[in-house]
Amino acid sequence: MRENGDAVVEVLDLIKDYRPGFGLRRKRILHGVSFSVQRGEIYGFVGPNGAGKTTTLKALMGLIQASGGQARILGCDVSENDFREHIGFLPENPYFYGYLTAREILDFYARLSGLDGQRRCRRVPELLEWVGLGEASESRLRTFSKGMLQRVGIAQALVHDPEVVFLDEPMSGLDPIGRKEIRDVILRLKSEGKTVFMNTHILSDVETICDRVAIIVEGRIRYEGRIEDFLHEDDLMSDVVLSYLPPELGEILEAKFGARVRGVGGRIELRVREKQVSQLLRLGLEAGAEVVSVTPHRVSLEKIFLEAVSTSSSHLIRNESARKGERS
Amino acid sequence: MIRMRHVWPIATNTVREAIRNKVLYALLFFAVGVIGVAVVIASLSYVEGQRIIQDIGLASIRLFSLGIAVFVGVGLIHGEVERRTIYTILSKPLSRSEFLVGKYLGLLMTVWLQLACMMIAFVAVSLATGAPLSGGHVAALGLLGMELVVIVALATFFSAFTSPLLASLFTLGIWGAGHLSRDLYALGQQSGNESFAGASTWMYRLLPDLEAFNVSVQAVHGLPIATSELTLPILYAVGYAVALLIAAGWIFQGRDLK
């Protein structure tokens, strides 16, 4: 766990065992999960289907009881209730009472959150406008599309102006416009100083908006930290574009830096390690070239994610082989 | 600790859900219809037609109230878990026990509302046919309302940890056994078998004594009803329901909502 006094979510060695059926042996879903979320950040909790993302979130929300370990939100144990005044939660594929209108359901959640009549009258219409449902406020929820329900879900999570918001697969099943809208909402929350914990398996969204991520595979955290932190120094690359080159310079640079060179018109583009950039630029400028651009090349989170999943799979295969070996 | 500011929104929303449920209207319509049909059945008899009307009326009110309580009650918690509406509710600052009590009170208000509608139909039919109405009828219907306090608590209790099918079987089974528990106790005492007498005494203590809420015979025949026949069942119903809700809350608290 990160040593930081401003952690709003702290999970330490969280274990969850399930009994799949009556009389069957217990199955371990979470194997000592640990991570922490700092105040004001967007934290992506990433993993393939069945990795334990939703189980972890349910344990944090107190919907299931952990078999071991600790989980604290805003310094309170998750089995307590009082800290819930300061958190909001959007479950995966949220379902709401279809017989209520958008205004009625938000009023219901506002009452549960302890808002008095005056605050409810002000907060509910304000929030409906905020999530773009102002005109649909008197429509029954059973007539809403998935995207609209997702926005109702976000609104109910925010109705009491919480400090920390937990979102379970907030973009799943949405079209590109819906995804962008939810992304914008999340970024707006961050700009208002709120902490967002987001469960997802859509990596591009995580890459775009998350400050830090944890990758969970088969109930174990494989990585936690900034995306950049996952990479070896050698993995950090930059794309440099130079123009007006002396004819032989491209070949020299290619040989010296082992860079991949691509010619585009009168320019060349080189991909080099980040630590080699200043040396390359010095050489190029000395030789009379002009620097057009230097762009840090971000290694895709997908690469890290796939690596984590494949490491886990090969680990499993190794274990399986070992077990077979023991039997034979 | 149960805080009413958390319980009340759940209760009122449960009533609102029932009011917008068309199946309940159909049940209520059918119940009122049966009370009206009593007039036709009574006309087939040469004697005591008014008594038959009131007998059938009170019996149908009892059965339909039970039906509505069980029909709505057994799916009360299960439905919330299945539809996952409970996830967002329990993320708010209310405890599971407050949620459970809210659902219970909401269902109780719903069945009382339906009971009031059936009572109006019963009074209308009695007045139309000239059947006598007395304080005994008010007592009978009031005690039926208190019996529903126990039935709804039973349905809520079973709904907290079983499927609607099992919850309805258990609730109906205990309703039947609850109406026979006095007879079972008497049988045990008269059997001369010590172990059977002991078992029947325990059964009588454990099962709800639902016959305590039945003063229909006195009401229809105009017999006097003692004050203790009213006050003790009211206290008994409240005590029994509170015990059931505490047990339900305890079980529900430890349940994983998958």
Contacts between the chains, C-beta under 8 A, distances in Angstrom:
chain1	res1	chain2	res2	distance
A	18	B	256	8.0
A	58	B	257	7.3
A	58	B	258	8.0
A	61	B	87	7.2
A	61	B	90	7.3
A	61	B	91	5.4
A	62	B	90	6.9
A	63	B	87	6.2
A	63	B	90	6.5
A	63	B	256	7.4
A	63	B	257	4.4
A	64	B	256	4.2
A	64	B	257	6.5
A	64	B	258	6.9
A	65	B	254	7.1
A	65	B	256	6.4
A	81	B	93	5.5
A	81	B	94	7.1
A	81	B	95	5.5
A	82	B	93	6.4
A	84	B	91	6.3
A	84	B	92	6.0
A	84	B	93	4.1
A	85	B	93	4.7
A	87	B	91	6.9
A	88	B	91	7.2
A	89	B	87	7.1
A	89	B	88	6.4
A	89	B	91	3.6
A	90	B	88	7.7
A	91	B	84	6.2
A	91	B	87	4.3
A	91	B	88	6.4
A	93	B	84	7.8
A	94	B	84	7.4
A	94	B	87	7.7
A	94	B	88	6.4
A	95	B	83	4.9
A	95	B	84	5.3
A	95	B	85	5.7
A	96	B	85	6.6
A	96	B	88	7.6
A	97	B	13	7.3
A	97	B	17	6.5
A	97	B	85	6.5
A	99	B	16	7.5
A	99	B	17	6.4
A	99	B	20	4.3
A	100	B	13	8.0
A	100	B	16	7.7
A	108	B	9	5.9
A	108	B	13	5.8
A	109	B	88	7.0
A	109	B	92	6.6
A	111	B	5	7.9
A	111	B	8	7.8
A	111	B	9	4.1
A	112	B	6	6.5
A	112	B	9	5.3
A	112	B	10	7.6
A	112	B	89	6.6
A	112	B	92	4.1
A	112	B	93	7.7
A	112	B	94	5.9
A	113	B	92	5.2
A	113	B	93	6.7
A	114	B	5	6.5
A	114	B	6	8.0
A	114	B	93	6.5
A	153	B	88	7.4
A	156	B	88	5.8
A	157	B	88	7.7
A	157	B	91	7.8
A	160	B	92	7.8
A	166	B	91	7.8
